Amino acid sequence: MNRLYLCFLAALALGCVVAGQSWSDQAEDEAAIRKGIDSYVAAYNKRDAKALAAHWLPEAVYIDSDTGKRYVGRAAIEKHLTESLKDNKDTKLSVAVESIRFISPNVAVEQGTATTVGLAKEPVKSNYTAIHIKREGKWLLDRITEEEALTLVAPYDKLKELDWLIGSWIDSDDDKANAVEIQCKWAKNHNFIVRTFSVWSKDQITSSGVQFIGWDPSANQIRSWVFDSDGGFGEGLWTKKGKSWHIHSKDTLPNGLHASAVNILTQVDKNQFTWQSTDRHAAGELLPNTVAATVVRKPADE
């Protein structure tokens, strides 16, 4: 049975863990813990392993968050920290404390976010929980557990490569009797690109639809969803290859049958791109590839 669980039992037995109850010296103790946190960060940034180890209980357990290896006792922790600091000479530590909770007069739980920054590395953030034990009037660390903090990515950061698509486009045959018109714009907050399209034949719209292009953080990939006026719908996964985007689409046709294709969108310059549909299947049958069509930006006065 670990010591922390015993502390919980003791606190319950003494009636200390009661909602809204605080000890008269709690504010003083919290200030002491926060002072110790500041001291720990300062020692880390000075590369002082001995001073860091002094913040731990003699029998404390340190778990390396990268390897999962346990170091038991202050001496073992100091040795490990000495080696770790040598390997990370340029790394600086900062800590944002979110809360400090007292579960008994002599046990406190600290939660927060730690950030390490190296000169040639991206910042690394981790969420941590630290157990502080008060012994002989001094608050010391018993153990710390960490897990890497999730980094939220703004969809626009991933979609901005498609910013050149914004605007009005047209693909028409030589006599302009048949055409496809496309409008692309950013949705609110730039989290999606909304692309609407209309298929014209002899001055009449024969079909139309809308496509939403967004960032899928679960797949770490751009994904699109399309809906047409005939009742068909589908989705696609976008992969960049050189100057082209390969869109692997899977669609449901209005009659309930399935279709798939690899659509290739290639930017020629800021005012034109090509579009080709390859590897096409519909209702289980292989269809020929389409000829690459050139789509041009419509002049502003149209």
C-alpha positions in Angstrom: 0.0 0.0 0.0 1.7 3.3 -1.1 2.2 6.2 1.3 0.0 8.6 -0.6 -3.0 6.3 -0.1 -2.2 6.0 3.6 -2.2 9.7 3.8 -5.7 9.8 2.3 -6.9 7.2 4.8 -5.4 9.1 7.7 -7.0 12.4 6.5 -10.4 10.7 6.3 -10.0 9.2 9.7 -9.2 12.5 11.2 -12.1 14.3 9.4 -9.7 16.6 7.7 -11.0 16.2 4.2 -14.2 18.2 4.5 -15.6 20.5 1.8 -14.8 24.1 2.5 -12.5 23.4 5.4 -9.0 24.9 5.5 -6.2 25.1 8.0 -5.1 28.3 9.5 -1.6 28.1 8.0 -2.8 26.9 4.5 -2.0 30.2 2.9 1.4 30.2 4.5 2.1 26.6 3.3 0.9 27.4 -0.2 3.3 30.4 -0.3 6.1 28.1 0.8 5.3 25.6 -1.9 5.2 28.3 -4.6 8.6 29.6 -3.4 10.0 26.1 -3.7 8.7 25.8 -7.2 10.4 29.0 -8.2 13.6 27.8 -6.5 13.3 24.5 -8.4 13.0 26.2 -11.8 15.9 28.6 -11.0 18.1 25.6 -10.1 17.2 23.8 -13.3 18.0 26.8 -15.4 21.4 27.2 -13.6 22.1 23.5 -14.3 22.5 22.8 -10.6 21.6 19.2 -10.1 22.5 19.2 -6.4 20.2 22.1 -5.7 17.4 20.3 -7.7 17.8 17.1 -5.8 17.6 19.0 -2.5 13.9 19.7 -3.3 13.1 16.0 -3.1 12.5 13.8 -0.1 15.4 11.4 0.7 13.2 8.4 -0.3 11.4 10.1 -3.2 10.7 8.4 -6.6 11.6 10.2 -9.8 10.2 8.8 -13.1 11.8 9.9 -16.3 8.9 11.0 -18.6 10.9 10.1 -21.7 12.1 6.6 -20.8 9.7 5.6 -17.9 12.7 4.6 -15.8 12.4 5.0 -12.0 15.1 6.6 -9.8 14.6 6.0 -6.1 16.2 8.2 -3.5 17.7 11.6 -3.5 21.2 10.4 -4.4 19.9 8.5 -7.5 17.8 11.4 -8.5 20.8 13.8 -8.3 22.9 11.5 -10.4 20.3 11.2 -13.1 19.6 14.9 -13.1 23.4 15.6 -13.5 23.5 13.4 -16.6 20.3 14.8 -18.0 21.4 18.4 -17.6 24.6 17.7 -19.5 22.6 16.3 -22.4 20.4 19.3 -22.5 22.8 22.2 -22.0 20.7 24.9 -23.7 17.3 23.8 -22.3 15.3 26.3 -20.2 12.4 25.4 -18.0 9.3 27.4 -17.1 6.3 26.3 -15.1 2.7 27.5 -15.0 1.0 26.4 -11.8 -2.7 25.7 -12.3 -3.6 24.6 -8.7 -2.3 23.6 -5.3 -4.7 21.5 -3.3 -4.2 20.3 0.3 -5.5 16.8 1.0 -4.1 16.9 4.6 -2.1 19.4 6.6 1.1 17.8 5.4 0.2 16.7 1.9 -0.4 18.9 -1.1 -1.1 18.2 -4.8 0.2 20.6 -7.4 -0.9 20.6 -11.0 0.3 22.6 -13.9 2.1 22.8 -17.2 5.9 22.6 -17.7 7.6 24.0 -20.8 11.1 23.3 -21.9 12.8 25.3 -24.7 16.1 24.5 -26.4 17.9 26.9 -28.7 17.5 24.5 -31.7 14.3 22.8 -30.7 10.6 23.5 -30.6 9.1 24.1 -27.1 7.9 20.9 -25.4 5.0 21.2 -23.0 3.8 18.6 -20.5 1.0 18.5 -18.0 2.3 17.4 -14.6 1.1 16.5 -11.1 3.5 16.9 -8.2 3.0 15.5 -4.7 4.5 17.7 -1.9 5.1 16.4 1.6 5.7 18.6 4.6 8.5 17.2 6.8 10.2 19.0 9.6 8.6 22.2 8.6 9.8 22.0 5.0 7.8 21.1 1.9 9.6 18.6 -0.3 8.7 16.7 -3.5 7.6 13.0 -3.1 7.0 12.3 -6.8 6.0 13.9 -10.1 4.0 12.4 -13.0 4.0 13.9 -16.4 2.2 13.5 -19.7 2.8 15.4 -23.0 0.4 18.2 -23.4 -1.7 18.2 -26.6 -0.9 21.0 -28.9 -3.9 22.5 -30.6 -3.3 23.4 -34.2 -5.3 26.2 -35.8 -7.0 24.8 -38.9 -5.9 27.9 -40.9 -2.2 27.0 -40.3 -2.8 23.8 -42.3 -5.2 25.2 -44.9 -3.3 28.3 -45.8 -1.4 26.4 -48.5 -4.8 26.4 -50.4 -5.3 30.2 -49.9 -4.6 30.7 -53.6 -7.9 28.9 -54.4 -9.9 31.7 -53.0 -11.9 33.5 -55.7 -14.0 32.7 -58.8 -13.0 30.1 -61.4 -14.3 28.8 -64.7 -13.7 25.8 -66.9 -15.5 26.0 -70.3 -15.3 24.4 -73.7 -14.2 26.3 -76.8 -17.7 27.7 -77.6 -18.5 28.3 -74.0 -21.8 26.4 -74.4 -20.8 24.2 -71.5 -19.0 25.4 -68.4 -18.2 24.7 -64.7 -18.1 27.7 -62.5 -16.5 27.6 -59.1 -16.6 30.0 -56.1 -14.1 29.6 -53.2 -14.2 31.6 -50.0 -13.1 31.2 -46.4 -15.7 30.3 -43.8 -15.9 32.4 -40.6 -12.6 32.2 -38.6 -10.8 30.7 -41.6 -11.5 27.2 -40.3 -12.9 25.9 -43.6 -12.8 26.7 -47.2 -16.2 26.6 -48.8 -16.2 25.8 -52.5 -19.5 26.0 -54.5 -19.8 24.9 -58.1 -22.4 25.1 -60.9 -22.4 23.0 -64.1 -23.8 25.0 -67.0 -25.1 23.8 -70.4 -26.5 26.2 -72.9 -27.2 28.9 -70.3 -28.9 26.6 -67.9 -27.6 25.1 -64.6 -27.8 21.3 -64.9 -26.3 20.6 -61.4 -24.6 22.3 -58.6 -23.1 21.5 -55.2 -21.0 22.6 -52.3 -17.7 21.4 -50.8 -16.2 22.0 -47.4 -12.4 21.7 -47.1 -11.0 21.5 -43.6 -8.3 20.1 -41.4 -8.8 16.7 -39.7 -6.6 16.6 -36.6 -7.4 12.9 -36.0 -6.0 11.9 -39.4 -3.4 14.7 -39.5 -4.6 15.5 -43.0 -6.8 17.9 -45.0 -10.2 16.4 -45.6 -13.1 17.5 -47.7 -16.9 16.8 -47.8 -19.0 17.4 -50.9 -22.8 17.4 -51.5 -24.4 17.8 -54.9 -27.9 18.9 -56.1 -28.7 15.4 -57.4 -28.4 13.9 -53.8 -25.0 12.5 -54.1 -22.3 13.1 -51.4 -18.8 12.1 -50.5 -15.5 12.9 -48.8 -11.9 13.0 -49.7 -8.4 12.9 -48.1 -5.9 15.4 -49.5 -2.2 14.5 -49.9 0.3 17.0 -51.4 2.8 15.6 -53.9 5.1 18.3 -55.4 2.8 21.0 -56.8 -0.2 18.7 -56.9 -2.8 17.7 -54.4 -4.0 14.1 -54.7 -7.6 13.8 -53.4 -8.6 10.3 -52.6 -12.4 10.5 -52.8 -15.1 8.1 -51.8 -18.7 8.9 -52.9 -22.2 7.7 -52.5 -24.2 8.2 -55.7 -27.9 9.3 -55.7 -28.9 5.7 -56.5 -27.1 4.4 -53.5 -24.1 2.8 -55.4 -20.6 3.7 -54.4 -17.8 5.4 -56.4 -14.2 6.4 -55.8 -11.4 8.2 -57.6 -8.1 10.0 -57.2 -8.6 13.6 -58.3 -5.5 15.5 -59.0 -5.5 19.3 -58.5 -2.3 21.0 -59.8 -1.6 24.8 -59.4 -0.1 26.2 -62.6 0.1 29.8 -61.4 -2.0 32.1 -59.3 -4.6 32.3 -62.1 -5.0 28.8 -63.3 -4.9 25.1 -62.2 -5.5 21.8 -63.8 -8.0 19.1 -62.7 -7.9 15.4 -63.6 -9.9 12.5 -62.2 -8.0 9.2 -62.2 -8.3 5.6 -60.9 -12.1 6.0 -61.2 -14.5 3.3 -60.0 -18.3 3.3 -60.0 -20.6 0.5 -59.0 -17.6 -1.8 -59.0 -16.5 -1.0 -62.6 -13.3 0.7 -63.6 -13.8 3.9 -65.6 -11.3 5.7 -67.9 -9.3 8.6 -66.6 -10.5 12.0 -67.6 -8.5 14.4 -69.7 -6.8 17.1 -67.5 -8.9 20.2 -67.6 -7.5 23.7 -67.2 -9.5 26.0 -64.9 -8.8 29.7 -65.0 -9.6 32.5 -62.6 -12.5 34.7 -63.7 -11.7 38.4 -64.2 -12.9 40.6 -61.4 -15.3 42.5 -63.7 -17.2 39.4 -64.6 
